[in-house]
């Protein structure tokens, strides 16, 4: 048995020859399924604009099943209910976009965010503007007697007397 070609749009497979593939790609079913697949990714505003430019299909308005062309019809198959749904979706998308723009405007800059973060990490005394770090022993070292000085946290007095320097 030779190689088989599987078409994702049509969900079918056939013998993989150039002629078979070419005939399949030219086929009405494949064209319709491919268009339907890509149309599913269009936004509501685009669909509404394209369908509003078309003249309504008389056959579709009389009986939706009577139009033989279906999705490939050059006339509009947009019902009033579907039009209303699309208009609502366009309004909702526009409001969501406006809200996202407003949140982008209110977001702090990098410098503001870094300053806020620094203030959270440093405890600032109300009387003094100099930052004091809050050092604590890890829980597993609290009960250990005779810790070396390098593991003991500095006292507040020691920190106040140390000059601050900036690194890098």
ChimeraX commands (.cxc) that place a marker at each C-alpha (Angstrom):
marker #1 position 0.00,0.00,0.00 radius 0.5
marker #1 position 1.42,3.39,-1.01 radius 0.5
marker #1 position 1.55,6.67,0.81 radius 0.5
marker #1 position -1.70,8.32,1.84 radius 0.5
marker #1 position -2.45,12.01,2.06 radius 0.5
marker #1 position -4.67,13.22,4.90 radius 0.5
marker #1 position -6.53,16.52,4.49 radius 0.5
marker #1 position -7.11,18.22,7.86 radius 0.5
marker #1 position -9.82,20.49,6.47 radius 0.5
marker #1 position -11.94,17.72,4.97 radius 0.5
marker #1 position -11.01,14.98,7.45 radius 0.5
marker #1 position -10.34,12.42,4.74 radius 0.5
marker #1 position -7.41,10.59,3.26 radius 0.5
marker #1 position -6.59,9.39,-0.25 radius 0.5
marker #1 position -3.70,8.03,-2.29 radius 0.5
marker #1 position -0.90,10.58,-2.31 radius 0.5
marker #1 position -0.27,11.37,-5.95 radius 0.5
marker #1 position 0.10,14.77,-7.53 radius 0.5
marker #1 position -3.05,14.37,-9.61 radius 0.5
marker #1 position -5.17,13.24,-6.64 radius 0.5
marker #1 position -3.94,16.10,-4.44 radius 0.5
marker #1 position -4.47,18.67,-7.19 radius 0.5
marker #1 position -8.03,17.43,-7.88 radius 0.5
marker #1 position -8.82,17.40,-4.16 radius 0.5
marker #1 position -7.55,20.94,-3.61 radius 0.5
marker #1 position -9.63,22.19,-6.55 radius 0.5
marker #1 position -12.75,20.41,-5.26 radius 0.5
marker #1 position -15.76,22.35,-4.00 radius 0.5
marker #1 position -15.90,20.46,-0.69 radius 0.5
marker #1 position -12.25,21.19,0.10 radius 0.5
marker #1 position -12.61,24.85,-0.86 radius 0.5
marker #1 position -15.72,25.19,1.32 radius 0.5
marker #1 position -14.17,23.42,4.33 radius 0.5
marker #1 position -10.95,25.45,4.03 radius 0.5
marker #1 position -12.88,28.73,3.90 radius 0.5
marker #1 position -15.01,27.68,6.86 radius 0.5
marker #1 position -11.87,26.85,8.87 radius 0.5
marker #1 position -10.20,30.20,8.23 radius 0.5
marker #1 position -13.44,32.13,8.71 radius 0.5
marker #1 position -13.69,30.76,12.24 radius 0.5
marker #1 position -10.67,32.92,13.15 radius 0.5
marker #1 position -12.14,36.19,11.86 radius 0.5
marker #1 position -13.29,38.76,14.39 radius 0.5
marker #1 position -16.89,39.94,14.65 radius 0.5
marker #1 position -16.18,43.40,13.20 radius 0.5
marker #1 position -14.70,41.94,10.00 radius 0.5
marker #1 position -17.61,39.54,9.52 radius 0.5
marker #1 position -20.15,42.29,10.12 radius 0.5
marker #1 position -18.43,44.66,7.66 radius 0.5
marker #1 position -18.17,42.04,4.92 radius 0.5
marker #1 position -21.75,40.82,5.31 radius 0.5
marker #1 position -23.14,44.37,5.47 radius 0.5
marker #1 position -21.59,45.13,2.07 radius 0.5
marker #1 position -23.45,42.21,0.45 radius 0.5
marker #1 position -27.05,42.17,-0.76 radius 0.5
marker #1 position -29.29,39.78,1.25 radius 0.5
marker #1 position -29.90,36.40,-0.38 radius 0.5
marker #1 position -33.55,36.09,-1.42 radius 0.5
marker #1 position -33.52,32.29,-1.34 radius 0.5
marker #1 position -31.98,32.24,2.14 radius 0.5
marker #1 position -34.57,34.72,3.45 radius 0.5
marker #1 position -37.44,32.57,2.13 radius 0.5
marker #1 position -36.02,29.29,3.41 radius 0.5
marker #1 position -32.47,28.88,4.81 radius 0.5
marker #1 position -32.22,25.37,3.37 radius 0.5
marker #1 position -33.23,26.43,-0.15 radius 0.5
marker #1 position -29.98,28.24,-1.04 radius 0.5
marker #1 position -27.79,25.69,-2.81 radius 0.5
marker #1 position -24.60,27.77,-2.50 radius 0.5
marker #1 position -24.42,27.82,1.30 radius 0.5
marker #1 position -21.31,29.58,2.60 radius 0.5
marker #1 position -19.98,30.18,-0.90 radius 0.5
marker #1 position -23.04,32.25,-1.87 radius 0.5
marker #1 position -22.13,35.73,-3.10 radius 0.5
marker #1 position -25.15,37.16,-1.26 radius 0.5
marker #1 position -25.45,37.70,2.49 radius 0.5
marker #1 position -26.87,34.92,4.66 radius 0.5
marker #1 position -26.88,37.12,7.76 radius 0.5
marker #1 position -30.08,36.83,9.79 radius 0.5
marker #1 position -31.27,39.72,11.97 radius 0.5
marker #1 position -30.51,37.68,15.11 radius 0.5
marker #1 position -26.98,36.91,13.93 radius 0.5
marker #1 position -26.47,40.58,12.96 radius 0.5
marker #1 position -27.55,41.63,16.46 radius 0.5
marker #1 position -25.15,39.07,18.03 radius 0.5
marker #1 position -22.26,40.39,15.92 radius 0.5
marker #1 position -23.05,44.01,16.80 radius 0.5
marker #1 position -23.11,43.12,20.50 radius 0.5
marker #1 position -19.80,41.28,20.15 radius 0.5
marker #1 position -18.23,44.27,18.38 radius 0.5
marker #1 position -19.37,46.60,21.17 radius 0.5
marker #1 position -18.09,44.21,23.83 radius 0.5
marker #1 position -14.71,43.89,22.10 radius 0.5
marker #1 position -14.46,47.67,21.80 radius 0.5
marker #1 position -15.23,48.14,25.51 radius 0.5
marker #1 position -12.69,45.47,26.47 radius 0.5
marker #1 position -10.08,47.18,24.30 radius 0.5
marker #1 position -10.82,50.55,25.92 radius 0.5
marker #1 position -10.54,49.01,29.40 radius 0.5
marker #1 position -7.22,47.42,28.55 radius 0.5
marker #1 position -5.93,50.79,27.30 radius 0.5
marker #1 position -7.01,52.41,30.57 radius 0.5
marker #1 position -5.25,49.77,32.65 radius 0.5
marker #1 position -2.13,50.22,30.54 radius 0.5
marker #1 position -2.23,53.93,31.29 radius 0.5
marker #1 position -2.64,53.40,35.04 radius 0.5
marker #1 position 0.10,50.81,35.35 radius 0.5
marker #1 position 3.15,52.18,37.17 radius 0.5
marker #1 position 6.39,52.77,35.37 radius 0.5
marker #1 position 9.38,50.54,36.01 radius 0.5
marker #1 position 10.99,53.09,38.30 radius 0.5
marker #1 position 7.81,53.47,40.36 radius 0.5
marker #1 position 7.44,49.71,40.64 radius 0.5
marker #1 position 11.08,49.28,41.70 radius 0.5
marker #1 position 10.72,52.01,44.32 radius 0.5
marker #1 position 7.58,50.39,45.69 radius 0.5
marker #1 position 9.34,47.03,45.83 radius 0.5
marker #1 position 12.36,48.54,47.57 radius 0.5
marker #1 position 10.12,50.14,50.18 radius 0.5
marker #1 position 8.45,46.81,50.84 radius 0.5
marker #1 position 11.78,45.11,51.36 radius 0.5
marker #1 position 13.18,47.90,53.52 radius 0.5
marker #1 position 11.48,49.06,56.66 radius 0.5
marker #1 position 11.64,52.81,56.90 radius 0.5
marker #1 position 11.42,54.38,60.37 radius 0.5
marker #1 position 8.91,57.23,60.55 radius 0.5
marker #1 position 11.38,59.65,62.22 radius 0.5
marker #1 position 14.34,58.85,60.05 radius 0.5
marker #1 position 14.46,58.57,56.24 radius 0.5
marker #1 position 17.28,56.05,56.24 radius 0.5
marker #1 position 16.21,52.48,55.40 radius 0.5
marker #1 position 16.74,49.78,58.03 radius 0.5
marker #1 position 16.80,46.18,56.95 radius 0.5
marker #1 position 14.91,43.69,59.07 radius 0.5
marker #1 position 17.20,40.72,59.72 radius 0.5
marker #1 position 15.95,37.54,61.35 radius 0.5
marker #1 position 17.46,34.14,61.96 radius 0.5
marker #1 position 16.07,31.25,59.96 radius 0.5
marker #1 position 13.80,29.02,62.08 radius 0.5
marker #1 position 16.24,26.11,62.06 radius 0.5
marker #1 position 18.99,28.28,63.62 radius 0.5
marker #1 position 16.93,29.85,66.42 radius 0.5
marker #1 position 17.54,27.04,68.96 radius 0.5
marker #1 position 21.21,26.50,68.13 radius 0.5
marker #1 position 23.47,27.68,71.02 radius 0.5
marker #1 position 26.78,29.53,70.47 radius 0.5
marker #1 position 26.36,30.56,66.85 radius 0.5
marker #1 position 29.44,32.10,65.25 radius 0.5
marker #1 position 29.27,35.90,64.79 radius 0.5
marker #1 position 29.00,35.54,61.03 radius 0.5
marker #1 position 25.61,33.80,61.43 radius 0.5
marker #1 position 24.18,36.21,64.02 radius 0.5
marker #1 position 21.93,38.94,62.62 radius 0.5
marker #1 position 23.13,42.52,63.15 radius 0.5
marker #1 position 21.38,44.66,65.74 radius 0.5
marker #1 position 19.55,47.86,64.83 radius 0.5
marker #1 position 22.24,49.95,66.57 radius 0.5
marker #1 position 24.96,48.34,64.46 radius 0.5
marker #1 position 22.98,49.06,61.31 radius 0.5
marker #1 position 22.39,52.72,62.23 radius 0.5
marker #1 position 26.10,53.31,62.73 radius 0.5
marker #1 position 27.18,51.66,59.46 radius 0.5
marker #1 position 27.58,53.91,56.44 radius 0.5
marker #1 position 25.42,52.94,53.49 radius 0.5
marker #1 position 27.09,52.26,50.20 radius 0.5
marker #1 position 25.67,51.39,46.81 radius 0.5
marker #1 position 26.92,48.43,44.87 radius 0.5
marker #1 position 26.94,48.15,41.11 radius 0.5
marker link #1:1,2 radius 0.2
marker link #1:2,3 radius 0.2
marker link #1:3,4 radius 0.2
marker link #1:4,5 radius 0.2
marker link #1:5,6 radius 0.2
marker link #1:6,7 radius 0.2
marker link #1:7,8 radius 0.2
marker link #1:8,9 radius 0.2
marker link #1:9,10 radius 0.2
marker link #1:10,11 radius 0.2
marker link #1:11,12 radius 0.2
marker link #1:12,13 radius 0.2
marker link #1:13,14 radius 0.2
marker link #1:14,15 radius 0.2
marker link #1:15,16 radius 0.2
marker link #1:16,17 radius 0.2
marker link #1:17,18 radius 0.2
marker link #1:18,19 radius 0.2
marker link #1:19,20 radius 0.2
marker link #1:20,21 radius 0.2
marker link #1:21,22 radius 0.2
marker link #1:22,23 radius 0.2
marker link #1:23,24 radius 0.2
marker link #1:24,25 radius 0.2
marker link #1:25,26 radius 0.2
marker link #1:26,27 radius 0.2
marker link #1:27,28 radius 0.2
marker link #1:28,29 radius 0.2
marker link #1:29,30 radius 0.2
marker link #1:30,31 radius 0.2
marker link #1:31,32 radius 0.2
marker link #1:32,33 radius 0.2
marker link #1:33,34 radius 0.2
marker link #1:34,35 radius 0.2
marker link #1:35,36 radius 0.2
marker link #1:36,37 radius 0.2
marker link #1:37,38 radius 0.2
marker link #1:38,39 radius 0.2
marker link #1:39,40 radius 0.2
marker link #1:40,41 radius 0.2
marker link #1:41,42 radius 0.2
marker link #1:42,43 radius 0.2
marker link #1:43,44 radius 0.2
marker link #1:44,45 radius 0.2
marker link #1:45,46 radius 0.2
marker link #1:46,47 radius 0.2
marker link #1:47,48 radius 0.2
marker link #1:48,49 radius 0.2
marker link #1:49,50 radius 0.2
marker link #1:50,51 radius 0.2
marker link #1:51,52 radius 0.2
marker link #1:52,53 radius 0.2
marker link #1:53,54 radius 0.2
marker link #1:54,55 radius 0.2
marker link #1:55,56 radius 0.2
marker link #1:56,57 radius 0.2
marker link #1:57,58 radius 0.2
marker link #1:58,59 radius 0.2
marker link #1:59,60 radius 0.2
marker link #1:60,61 radius 0.2
marker link #1:61,62 radius 0.2
marker link #1:62,63 radius 0.2
marker link #1:63,64 radius 0.2
marker link #1:64,65 radius 0.2
marker link #1:65,66 radius 0.2
marker link #1:66,67 radius 0.2
marker link #1:67,68 radius 0.2
marker link #1:68,69 radius 0.2
marker link #1:69,70 radius 0.2
marker link #1:70,71 radius 0.2
marker link #1:71,72 radius 0.2
marker link #1:72,73 radius 0.2
marker link #1:73,74 radius 0.2
marker link #1:74,75 radius 0.2
marker link #1:75,76 radius 0.2
marker link #1:76,77 radius 0.2
marker link #1:77,78 radius 0.2
marker link #1:78,79 radius 0.2
marker link #1:79,80 radius 0.2
marker link #1:80,81 radius 0.2
marker link #1:81,82 radius 0.2
marker link #1:82,83 radius 0.2
marker link #1:83,84 radius 0.2
marker link #1:84,85 radius 0.2
marker link #1:85,86 radius 0.2
marker link #1:86,87 radius 0.2
marker link #1:87,88 radius 0.2
marker link #1:88,89 radius 0.2
marker link #1:89,90 radius 0.2
marker link #1:90,91 radius 0.2
marker link #1:91,92 radius 0.2
marker link #1:92,93 radius 0.2
marker link #1:93,94 radius 0.2
marker link #1:94,95 radius 0.2
marker link #1:95,96 radius 0.2
marker link #1:96,97 radius 0.2
marker link #1:97,98 radius 0.2
marker link #1:98,99 radius 0.2
marker link #1:99,100 radius 0.2
marker link #1:100,101 radius 0.2
marker link #1:101,102 radius 0.2
marker link #1:102,103 radius 0.2
marker link #1:103,104 radius 0.2
marker link #1:104,105 radius 0.2
marker link #1:105,106 radius 0.2
marker link #1:106,107 radius 0.2
marker link #1:107,108 radius 0.2
marker link #1:108,109 radius 0.2
marker link #1:109,110 radius 0.2
marker link #1:110,111 radius 0.2
marker link #1:111,112 radius 0.2
marker link #1:112,113 radius 0.2
marker link #1:113,114 radius 0.2
marker link #1:114,115 radius 0.2
marker link #1:115,116 radius 0.2
marker link #1:116,117 radius 0.2
marker link #1:117,118 radius 0.2
marker link #1:118,119 radius 0.2
marker link #1:119,120 radius 0.2
marker link #1:120,121 radius 0.2
marker link #1:121,122 radius 0.2
marker link #1:122,123 radius 0.2
marker link #1:123,124 radius 0.2
marker link #1:124,125 radius 0.2
marker link #1:125,126 radius 0.2
marker link #1:126,127 radius 0.2
marker link #1:127,128 radius 0.2
marker link #1:128,129 radius 0.2
marker link #1:129,130 radius 0.2
marker link #1:130,131 radius 0.2
marker link #1:131,132 radius 0.2
marker link #1:132,133 radius 0.2
marker link #1:133,134 radius 0.2
marker link #1:134,135 radius 0.2
marker link #1:135,136 radius 0.2
marker link #1:136,137 radius 0.2
marker link #1:137,138 radius 0.2
marker link #1:138,139 radius 0.2
marker link #1:139,140 radius 0.2
marker link #1:140,141 radius 0.2
marker link #1:141,142 radius 0.2
marker link #1:142,143 radius 0.2
marker link #1:143,144 radius 0.2
marker link #1:144,145 radius 0.2
marker link #1:145,146 radius 0.2
marker link #1:146,147 radius 0.2
marker link #1:147,148 radius 0.2
marker link #1:148,149 radius 0.2
marker link #1:149,150 radius 0.2
marker link #1:150,151 radius 0.2
marker link #1:151,152 radius 0.2
marker link #1:152,153 radius 0.2
marker link #1:153,154 radius 0.2
marker link #1:154,155 radius 0.2
marker link #1:155,156 radius 0.2
marker link #1:156,157 radius 0.2
marker link #1:157,158 radius 0.2
marker link #1:158,159 radius 0.2
marker link #1:159,160 radius 0.2
marker link #1:160,161 radius 0.2
marker link #1:161,162 radius 0.2
marker link #1:162,163 radius 0.2
marker link #1:163,164 radius 0.2
marker link #1:164,165 radius 0.2
marker link #1:165,166 radius 0.2
marker link #1:166,167 radius 0.2
marker link #1:167,168 radius 0.2
view
